[in-house]
Amino acid sequence: MFREFFRFGSICFRVETPDPLEPSRVCAPFASAEGDVCHTIYVEYHASLPTAPPDASDNGTTYRWQRGSARYTLNVYADKPFSLCVTDGDKSELWLTEQSRGQTSGFTVFAAADLFDIFAARGMLILHSSYVLRAEGDALLFSGVSGIGKSTQAELWRRYASARVINGDRALVDVNAGYAHGIFYSGTSRICENVSAPIRAIVLPEQAGENSVTAAGHREAFMRLINQCAYYPWDADSASEMTELVARLVGRVPVYRLRCRKDEGAVRALENELRRE
């Protein structure tokens, strides 16, 4: 049995596999020495995987159901199951098909594991956002739908405010601590670092002819942010847990609407607003 350790924020994962994991560029920054393990994932290979029961919730490709304290997540591709994760407390059994043997990386394991709920159970969520580390040492998270200008604003902060882009597509948010952490999801940006920082603000950019910043109301912030979180909206338990997390997040962290152009003025407008607080 082979063991590898990965740390995302305060959570240390141990992954136990019958064969060594293949290298993963995006997971490499999160490789860790053995420490206080919060969750263990045991990987097994099987010739075939079970199908979902009739009472499973699904979106056509992912099926979820509960048996006692154990939560099951089955992923299907081309009508064939290719991974089954059974999570119970601080342990998960991840079943992969024999065809996956020799091709399993850390990314494969975490992408197939019940990661969203493992994080949510510890007060953490994955937010679709460009994560920027300011020169002051705190984090700005530019969040919104694809194409809204998150990456553009992150790049402007790098260029005009000596900021550093930690992740161009996702941030792991610890709601209780008010911290942002790196995560291996990075989308097409391929920018993925293992850095943690207190969250100064979450920013909702909108393209406009002039630069202006206003505080978002709790209701607006909640509605816009929950749509950018990674969870299973068609699963009642997952949706309920994420609703509570996002409600707590918008009550703890400042959220701003940034109507902006693609210029230095957008950076200065937001800087001025942050200084006023």
Secondary structure, DSSP 4 states (H G I P E B T S, - for coil): -EEEEEEETTEEEEEEESSPPBP-TTTGGGEE-S---SEEEEEEEES--PPPPTT-EESSSEEEEEETTEEEEEEEETTEEEEEEEEETTEEEEEEEGGGTT--BHHHHHHHS-HHHHHHTTTEEEEEEEEEE-TTS-EEEEE-STTSSHHHHHHHHHHHH--EEEESSEEEEETTTTEEE--S--GGG--B---EEEEEEEEEEEE-SS-EEEEPPHHHHHHHHHTTB-S-TTSHHHHHHHHHHHHHHHHHS-EEEEEE-SSHHHHHHHHHHHHH-
